[in-house]
């Protein structure tokens, strides 16, 4: 059995029944080898359902020709073929490689079916390049682990079965089976960092150390093992703090109880679990000085691309920078339908004995505003209180308060988002009521793709 087919079987060993497989198929030599090997195994009944996924980045004049080649090749192999076009143009300050990678994996994630495995053709030489890139970026242990052989992705798994095989192994397979593939001329452009390493650096290293790719791959594996142990340590610290995975708040007391290195480890683990971009050492140092050292009445904010940390009382809050500009608004609203604001959506749901009594809304003028200051609200069984005091007592962070929609009925404050309904508008037990639901866009952004290359 050829090495690529054996590597794929080794990856799938113990999976019963075999999972559905999607090959990330660019049309290049490496992905052509992986697809050909997988198709042979599927015909022999040794894998689950198989299909090929092609992403058209639209960055090259030959992109449509490459797509057509991939479709025709899949037809010859008897493999289902799906393709999607993306806008891979980089944003200001973003590298073209990073923009294309992000667009590609976002598109692939959208194409995957529940439980399906995405397989890519990254091999040992790719792994060596990735490790060198991470070293040159000053990455830590997690970064030096380079590309994992398998990682959760889009409800299934992203797997790289060829990491133990070299570029020459794949070239020999392609020649043996007379495979045809597309050559991207961009792969020879040494102005790109990875291509520079591939064409100018690694060949020189191989002249002196012929096994450099194997050795670098072995180092990446050692780093992956160490990163796994550190991850277990950080997970233990997070559990000891009483924080469940995926929780966006972290008690400062948990950080203060740890030495600096463990603090940084815990912060990275916590942020990674939220799908947020990881901060560098300078940002983590600012957490020590600006968050842990701030006076109790201060609410500092530390931001880096794609994420921000805020402190309120004795908690750290992590999130993506919220979308939508919150301006002072006044909107008329018919509760029969949702109200779309630039930063969120307000809607109602019929619930007997909860929310606003329907009778108060019949023929009434309903408006929605943001806070202006000075609002007052009387909750059932309690005296009228300033809204500011109620929000403080409920420990609603200041940056959330400006985003809360206030619902007014005939000029009287009736409800504050989905937090409270004023006593005079509240539905009695069993009475027809409308329960408010507020969905802030800042709470619904999808997590970014991690561990990709």
Buried (B, 14 or more C-beta within 10 A) or exposed (E): EBBBBBBBBEBBEEEEEBBBBBBBBBBBBBBBBBBBBBBBBBEEEBBBBBBBBBBBBBBBEEBEEBBEBBBEBBEEBEBEBBBBBBEBEBEEEEEBBEBBBBBBBBBBBEBBEEEBBBBBBBBBBBBBBBBBBBBEEEBBBBBBBBBBBBEEBBEBBBBBBBBBBBBEBBBBBBEEBEBEBBEBEBEEEEEBBBBBBBBEBBEEBBEEEEEBBBBBBEBBBEBBEBBBEBBEBBBEBBEEBEBEEEBBBBBBEBBEEBEEEBBBBBBBBBBBBBBBBBBEEEBBEBBBEBBEEEEEEEEBEBEBEBBBBBBBEEBBBBBBEBEEEBEEBEBEBEBEEBBEBEBBBBBBEEEEBBBBBBEBBEEBEBBBBBBEEEBEBBBEEEEEEEBBEBBEEEEBBEBBBEBBBBBBBEEEBBBBBBBBBBBEBBBEEEEBBBBBBBBBBBEEBEEBBBBBB
